[in-house]
Amino acid sequence: MNILTVANTLYITTQGAYAHLDNDTLRIEIERETKLRVPLHHLGSVVCFGNVLISPFLMHRCADEGKALVFLSESGRFKARLEGPVSGNVLLRQAQYRRVLDNTGDTASHNSCVAVAKSCIAGKLKNCRQVLLRGARETGREDDTATLAATGDEFARALARLELAADLDAVRGIEGDAAKRYFAVLNLIVRPEARAAFTMSGRTRRPPLDRMNALLSFLYSMLMNDVRSAVESVGLDPQIGFLHAVRPGRAALALDLMEEFRPLLADRLALTLINRRQIDIDDFVERPGGAFVLKDEARKDVVTAYQERKQETLTHPLLETPIALGLAPFVQARLLARVVRGDAEIYLPFTPK
């Protein structure tokens, strides 16, 4: 039975499961047999993977009580999100819109918009560099160590170029180049005997065309849900971002904030799962057309590992206090809201050592 409830989020991954309301309890049935009962007030959100049925009464109750109901594909691709009335400070959202819309020329809003985008990517580059340098220390193979260390040096130079970037196009170009270099060497951190099964030739998303991409996409989908919840919790509009272009259906601001967390909460976890043999070649199904998808039981294992990773504590570089990694997006969302309001000049990303 692939049902997990951790940190007030209920993940339902069993295909054909039926979730409905039983008084004040969420009840899940599989083949007409009750598998789980959870008091609704214990939950903050429900995430459904693939063919999961939700009763209309449960949908209405979640909307009334402000509990997010998220629908993802079986592989973790976002499909829809049910939410109740928008909450949060409308003045904060107005300030956010002004800063994003006035993003040309030499205005203060323009400078702030570019500065936030640069900070998000700086956080990503620093955290990616730590993944590479840690891999260089642990790989035990001289050639791999040299390649990973050299790529880490390239990331240091990319950070220097980022400081000089004058507009969003320059920031995006630096990020795109760094991402290509990063994914080109990520295989070297995988244990040698597993590299053939988990080789990736660049990042592929829709669909993921290899096992590593499938694993990363699944982890990114869960991370995206957490970061979007963090953005909404402080009253910001997740659709209006500083770095990512605005498109219908795209949570651009959540994608902005997500960048610094990809290496910490997804990439390192994917490598750990593979290197510790918690995920192996037999945990994937190859679909017609070359797409790879995690099997049901493997998804359960990945969800469990992801939640365990969120419980790990790291020292926040700005607050200088230990916090659970799963709370870091909520802390960062509050720091970003301070910049949007004008209470702080610079957004500092989450870059623990």
Secondary structure as GFF3:
##gff-version 3
##sequence-region A 1 353
A	DSSP	beta_strand	3	6	.	.	.	ID=ss1
A	DSSP	beta_strand	9	12	.	.	.	ID=ss2
A	DSSP	beta_strand	18	22	.	.	.	ID=ss3
A	DSSP	beta_strand	25	30	.	.	.	ID=ss4
A	DSSP	beta_strand	33	39	.	.	.	ID=ss5
A	DSSP	three_ten_helix	40	42	.	.	.	ID=ss6
A	DSSP	beta_strand	45	49	.	.	.	ID=ss7
A	DSSP	beta_strand	53	54	.	.	.	ID=ss8
A	DSSP	alpha_helix	56	64	.	.	.	ID=ss9
A	DSSP	beta_strand	68	72	.	.	.	ID=ss10
A	DSSP	beta_strand	78	82	.	.	.	ID=ss11
A	DSSP	alpha_helix	90	101	.	.	.	ID=ss12
A	DSSP	alpha_helix	108	138	.	.	.	ID=ss13
A	DSSP	alpha_helix	142	164	.	.	.	ID=ss14
A	DSSP	alpha_helix	168	185	.	.	.	ID=ss15
A	DSSP	three_ten_helix	186	189	.	.	.	ID=ss16
A	DSSP	three_ten_helix	192	194	.	.	.	ID=ss17
A	DSSP	alpha_helix	211	233	.	.	.	ID=ss18
A	DSSP	alpha_helix	252	258	.	.	.	ID=ss19
A	DSSP	three_ten_helix	259	261	.	.	.	ID=ss20
A	DSSP	alpha_helix	262	262	.	.	.	ID=ss21
A	DSSP	pi_helix	263	267	.	.	.	ID=ss22
A	DSSP	alpha_helix	268	275	.	.	.	ID=ss23
A	DSSP	three_ten_helix	281	283	.	.	.	ID=ss24
A	DSSP	beta_strand	284	286	.	.	.	ID=ss25
A	DSSP	beta_strand	292	294	.	.	.	ID=ss26
A	DSSP	alpha_helix	296	311	.	.	.	ID=ss27
A	DSSP	beta_strand	313	315	.	.	.	ID=ss28
A	DSSP	beta_strand	322	324	.	.	.	ID=ss29
A	DSSP	three_ten_helix	325	327	.	.	.	ID=ss30
A	DSSP	alpha_helix	328	341	.	.	.	ID=ss31
###
